Amino acid sequence: MKKGIHPQMQWISYVTQDGRLMHAMMTKIHHVGNVYHFRAKRQMAESLGQIAKFKRRYGQENAEDAAK
């Protein structure tokens, strides 16, 4: 950590409703699963937002073809 930054600050990653991944500096209030944030970005994005809506509507196969 750099000097002058609040000691309990952390970068958190979250996915907005439209499926974009956002990073924000927040105080460390509770222990969010860092592994969840850093490892599961794509799974998280696919479970939320437009991608999930698309998959529910058109099915898994079509979504994979469209992603390529």
Summary of the structure (lengths in Angstrom):
residues: 68
radius of gyration: 15.6
end to end distance: 38.5
largest distance: 49.9
contacts: 134
relative contact order: 0.16
helix: 46%
strand: 21%
